[in-house]
Amino acid sequence: MDQNKILILDFGSQYTQLIARRIREAKVYCEIHPCNWPVEDIKKYDAKGVILSGSPSSLTDEDSPPLNPKILELGLPVFGICYGMQSMAKVLGGGVAGAGKREYGHATLVADESHPVFDGVKNWPMSVWMSHGDKVEVLPKGFRVIAHSDNCPYAAMASGDNKFIGVQFHPEVTHTPEGASVLQNFIFNICGCEPAWTMESFIESQVREIKSKVGSSKVILGLSGGVDSSVAAVLLHRAVGDQLHCIFVDNGLLRKNEAEKVERIFRDSFHINLEVVDASKKFLSKLKGVEDPEKKRKIIGNVFIDVFEEKAKSLGNVKYLAQGTLYPDVIESVSFKGPSATIKSHHNVGGLPEKMGLELIEPFRELFKDEVREVGRQLELPDEIVSRQPFPGPGLAVRIVSDITKDRLDLLRDADEIYMQEIKGAGLYNEIWQGFCVLLPVKSVGVMGDERTYENVAAVRAVTSTDGMTADWARIPYDVLGRISNRIINEVKGINRVVYDISSKPPATIEWE
């Protein structure tokens, strides 16, 4: 990795990932590290500039995360956002105090001077998003105010040489319409970065690195058919060819024709070594009579590891395990607030690396989801893979709100297939973050023809979201919902009622279990 990059130090803000996304969108590489990252590591990282994030903490709190003064002695440009600005001001001898009035929401920013960080901002006064209880009261020596708002006389400050800049507002959020320009002005005008971070360059560098690391050894990858593992498979295959062995475990909990589709795409179209293991009977046997969703997840995870390990050992001389770990998982696990619980289980094959003595290859641990999708497009994966909605690791087991049987799975598969057909036919698939059917443990009375029925209820779920952390129910047009309901009831024998879930997250979760 060359020096054309930015370092983001995280003080715990909910918006920190957004800062990284805005910089990546400008084609400049950046990484997020905790605010207590050792200065020696910061020097080795060799960035062109540093961004200090906001924080939910107040500098008046005893346990508020501190800014290491040595970071300001590295000779690098530094851009402080909200808490980051206040921390910088305090370390440099300025004064920070609780604001008389907490400012949260839209504010109007007025420029006090023409400054490089505001180049190209078209609309003055500028609409910005504030979220703070403290503010800078006394500027550090050698600093000047470059913008203010009604409630914040020092809403933006800069040092005499413009190397240190602080803004009280959040340029990374969409509520600051021209905030992306402000961040780009810092990385280009102040830091001197070039827009060279592209998915084409990423693919080239990863192929070189993987080839060098793997040598003549074998690599295994658990292929699920989802975006991350699918794109990883094609990237690895480009790097090491037939040394890659993909293992697809059919657990019997997949969508309709899923195993056949994965086999067709990866074995026939991409000519990748693919081992398809039909372990559906084993999974269903272990799940028999289990209703608790957490027990389902644990059983499925354990059986998957057993099946995967057995198949992997049969290949012999395997040295590496490839996984589709993404950057948000990595960030979460190294937060300054302490490691998160565990990286999402559907990205990883449990404890297999340690258990089997395998070394990990995680080509996407630097990427966000949308960047992985772009890698997939560059590698010419079909859109049905690249644009695929998230699908849970335990599959349909968490979409049957009762114990799992083959009959219930077949019912749900047929209903879900119809739902997907109608959503895609209406051009709504890419607008929905996640859509699916749920089979409820409820039967209802209905009339079909002249006969009374007493059959199952299916719930239809569709949400819109940017990252899955929060979600709103999708406003699917009534005529589309009508077609979905009519087709499921008419074509799926065993379901006579369809309901639409209009719960948002929070308080509901996206999945039912």
N, C-alpha and C positions, 0 to 999 in steps of 0.2 A: 504494500500500500504506500503510495507516495505521500508527500507532505501536504498535498492539497486537500486539507480536511479540517473540520471544526470539532472541538471538544465541548460537550454539554455536561455541566456538573449539576446533578439533581439534588435539590433540597427538599424534595417530597411533593412537588406540585402535581396536581391531577392533570395539568396541561403539558408536562415535560415531553411526553411522546409526540405531542403536536409540534413542538419546536423542531424536533428531529425530522418530522414528516415535511415541514415547510422547507427545511434546508435541503433534504433529499430531493424534493420537488424541483428545487433550483439546480439540481445536478451537481451538488457538492456533497461529498461523503462526510458523515458525522457519526459520532458514537455518544451514548449516554453513559456516564459513570457516576457513582455516588459522590456527594460533595466532600466526603472524607477520603477520597482516592489519594493514595500517597503521592507527594510531589515528585518523587523519583519516577513513578509510573507516568505521571503527566509529562515529564520531560521526554521520556522514551516514546510516548505517543506522538510527539513532534507535530502538534497542530499549528495552524496558522492563526487561530483565535479561540477564545473561550467564551462560552455563554453560561451565565449563572441563572438557574431557573427560579421560579417563584417557590412558595412554600405555604402550607397551611399554618405554620408556626408564626409566632410573633417574636421579634428580637428582644422583647421585654420578658419573654419566658426564660426560666433558668435552663431548661433543657432544649432550647432552640438550637438547630444545627448551625455550627459556626463556619465561617469562611476562613480558610487558612491564609494568613497574610502573605505567605511565600508565593502564593499563586499570582499575586499582584506584582511580584518582583521578577517574574520570568521574562519580562520584555514583550509579552504578547498582548494584542488588543483584547479587551474584556468588555462584554456586553451584559449588564445586569438587568434582569426583568423582575419588577416588583420587589419581592424579598431579596432577590439578587442585587438589585440597585441599593436597597437599604443596607445590606451587609457590606457592600463595597464602600458606601459612604461612611459607615461606622468604622471600618478597619482603617480608612484613610484619614480619620480624625474629624469627620462630620458629625452632625447630630441627628438622631432618629427618635421619634416619640410617637405615642399613640395619637391618632387623628381624633380631633374633637367629634368628627362625624365619620363613621365608617362609610366607605364609598364602594358600592357594589353595583355593577351594571354599566349602562352606557354613560359616557361622559364626552364632553367636547374639548378637544385639545387645540390650543392656540400656540403657534410658533413664535418664539422670541427672537429667533434669528434663522437665516438660511444655513442649513447644516447638511453635510454629505449624507447623514443617515436618513434625511427626509427627501433626498433627491427623487424626483418623479412623482411625489405625492400630489395628486391633482386637486383634491378637495380640502380646502382649508376654510374654516376650522375643521379639523379631522375628527371623525367619529371613532372613539376607542372604547375598549372594555376594561373597566377597573374592577379590582377585587382585592381590597386591602383595608386593614384597620390601623396600620402604622404608616408614617410617611417621613421623608427626609425633611428636617426642620432647618438644619444648618449645612450648607454645602462644604465639602472638604476643600482645603486650601488648593487654589489653582483651578478649581472647577467653576463653570458658569451654567446658568439655566438656559436651556435651549427651547423649552416648551412648558406651558402651564395649563391648568384647568381651573374652573371656578373654585373647586374645593382643594386643589393641590398646586401651590405656587411653584413647586419644583417637580413637575410631572415628567421632565426629561432633563438630564444634565450631561455635561461632557467636560473632560479634562482639557487643559490648554492645548495639548498635542493631539487631541481627539482619539487617543488610544483607549481611554476608558469612557464608556458611555453607559448611562443608566436610564431606564424608562419605568415609570410607575405603572403604566398600563400593560396589557397582555397583547403583543403583536401577533402571537401564534394562533389566536382563536379567530373563528370566522366572524365573530361579532366586532372585530376590528378590521373593517373591509380592506384597508390598505396596509395592514400589518405585515403581509408577506413581502411587500416592497421595502418596509423598514428593515426586516431581517436580511433581505438580499443586499440592501445597501451596506449593512455591516459586513457581511461575508465577502462582498465584492469590492466595495469602495474602501473600507477600512482595513480588512484582512488581506485583500489582494488574491482571493481564491479565483479559480477558473471553473466554469461549468463542465467538468469532465467526468462526473460520476454517472455512467449510463449502464443499462442492463447488458448491453453488448460487451462493454469493457469488463463488467462483472463476470460474465460467462467465460470470457477468454482467460481471466486471471484464475478463476476457480478450476477450469480444465487443467491449466498448467500446474496448479498447486496439488490437485487430486492425483494427477499422473505421477508427480514427483514423490508424493507421500506413499502411494499404494505400491509402486513398483510392479512386481509380478504377482502380488498376493490377490486373494479373492476378497470380494466385498459382498455382504448380504444386505438386503433392504426389505423391510416389511411393507409391501405395497398394499394400500387400502383402496386405491381408486380415487381418493380425494386429491385436492389440488397439490398439497405440499409433497406428499410421497410420490405422486405421479411426475411432477416436474423434477424432483430430485432424481428419480429413476432415469429420466431421459438425459439429464445433465451428466450423471455418473456414467451412463452408457457411452456418451460422447467422449468422456475422458478415458475410460478403461475398457470399453467394449465388452467382450464375453467374460471378462473377469468379474463382472457384476452378475449376481444371482438374486433375482427378486422372488420373494415368497408371498403369495397371496393366499390368505387363509379364509376359506368360505365357512363362516360360522353359522350359516343358516338364518342369519338375522339381517340379511341385506335386502335392498330394494329389488324389485322384479328385474330379472335378467342381468343383475349387476355383475356376477362372476363371468358370464359369457362376454359382456361388454368389455371388461378389463382385459380378458384374455385376447379378445379380438384386436383391441387397440395396441397393446404392448407386445404381444408375441407376433402378431401378423403384420401390423403396420410399422412397428419400430424394431422388430426382430431382436427383442431383449430376452435373455434367458429368464424364463418365468416358470416357477413351480406353483401350480394351483393345488392346494390341499383342501379336499372336501372333508371338513371336520364337523359338519352340521349335526350329525347324530350325537357326537360326543358333547357338543355344546347344549343341545336340547335335553339330553339325558341329565346333565348336571343342573340344568335350570328347572327341571320338573318340579312343580308345586311351589316354586319360589315367587313370592309377590313383592317383597321389600326391594325397592329400587337400588339401594346401596349394596344389598347382598347380590343382586343381579350383576351389578358392575364389577364387584370383586370376583365373582365366579367367572365371568367372561374374561376378565384380565388374566386370572390365573390359568385358565384353560388355554388361552391364546399363547401365553408364555411357554406352556408345556408343548403345545403343537409346534410352535415356531422353533423352539430349541431342538426338538427331535429332528425336524426337517433340516435345520441348519447344520447339525452335527453330521447328517448323512452326506453333506456336500464335501466335507473334509477340507483341511488346510485353509479354513477361513480365518482371516486376521482382523477384518474391519467390519463394523456394523454402521450403516448409514441411517441417519434419522432426519426427519423434517422439522427439527426445532426452529422456531422463528424468533426474531429479535425481541418482540414483546415478552416472551417467556424468559429470555436471558436477562432482560432489564429487571423484570419482576424478581428474579432470583438473587440479584445483587443489589437490591435497593438499600439505601443507607439505613432504612428503618428495620432492616433485618431480612434474611431470606424468606421468601414466600413459602407456602406449604410445599408443593411439588410442581414441577413443570407438567403441563396437561398430559394425561396418560395417553390420549389418542395420538400424540406426536412421538411417543417413545415406547420402546419394548421393555417395560418394567426394569428389572435389575439385570437384564441379560449381559450387558457389557462386562460387568464385574464377574458375574456367574460363569461366563464362558471365556473370560480372559480376552475379550475383544476390545480393540481400540475404536473410538468413535470418529465418524466423519459426519459433520453437520454443515453442509454447504450453505444453508440459509440462515444460520444463526446471526447474520448481520442484516437480514432483510425483514421488511414488513410484508404483510399478506399481499397488498396490491403490487409490490415489487416482485414477489414470487410469481404472481399471475403474468406480469410483463415478461419475466424470464421464460415462462411457458409459451407465451406468444412468439418470442424470439426463437424458441426451439421448435416451433411449428406444431405444438400439441393442438388437438382439436378443441374448439370452443366449448364443447360439452364437458371437457375436463377442466380447462382453464377458468371458466366462469361458473364452475359448479358451486352450489351453495354448501355451507357447512353441513356435515353429517356426523352424528355422534359416534364415538368409538364403539359403544355397546350396541349400535344399530337400532333395529326396530324393537329390541327388548325394552327400551325405555319409552317406547311409544305404544306399548300395550299395558294399560294400567290394571294389570292382574297377572296371574301366572302365565307362562309362555307355553303355547302348544302350536303344533304345525298348522292346525286349522285356523287358529287366530292369526298366525303370521301370514298365511295365504290370503285371508280376508283383508288384512291391512295392506298387503302388497298390492292387491288388485285395486283397492280404493285409492291408495297413494299414487299408483300409476295413472289413474284417470285424472287425479288432481294435478299432477305434473303436466300431463298432456294439455289440459285446459289453461293452466297458467302460462305455459309456453306459447300455446296457440293465441292467447290474448296479448302476447308481447309483454307480459308482466314479470317474467322469470328474473331478469337482470335488475329489476327495480326492487325486488324482495330480497332481503338479507337471508332469510331462511323460511321455507314453507314446507309443511308436511301434514299428514293425517295422524290422528291418535285414535286407537280403539279403546272405548271406555268400558268399564265393568258394569254397564247398565244396559238393560233391555227395555224396549218400549213397544207399545201397541201401535200397529199400523193397519192400513187396508190396502191390499194390492189386488186389483181386479175386484172380485166379489168376496175375496177371502180375508179373514182377519189374520194378521201376522204378529208375532212377538219376537223381535229380532234385535240385533245390536245397534248401538249408537256410535257414529264416528264423528269426531271433532276435527274441524279444519283449522289450521294455525298458519298465519303468515305475519311476519314482522319486518319492519324496516329498521336499519341500524347502520352505523359506520364501523363499529368494532365489536359488537355483541355485548359490550358492558352495560349499555342501556338500550332499550328497544321500544318501539311503538307498534301497535297493531296496524297492519296494512289496510288501507281503504280500498279493498278490491271492489270493483263495480258490481252492483246488484245482479246485472244480467249474467256476469261471469260466475258469481256465486250460485246463481240459479242453475246454470248448466252443470256446474260441478255437483251440486246436490242431486239433480235429476239423473245424471249419468251414474253416480255411485249407487243410488237407490235402485235404479232399473237394471244395472249391469252386474252388481255385486250381490249375489244371493247370500243373505245373512245379515245385511245392513238395511234398515228401513227408515233411518232418521239421520240427518246430518246437521250439526250445529257449528257456528263459527265463533272462535275464541277471540274476544276483543279486550284481552288483558294486556297491559303494558308491563315492561320490566324497568325498574321495580314497580309494584310490589311482586308481581308474578315473575317466574323464570321463563326463559324461552321454551325449553322442553318442559313437559309435564312431570317427568320423573328425574 
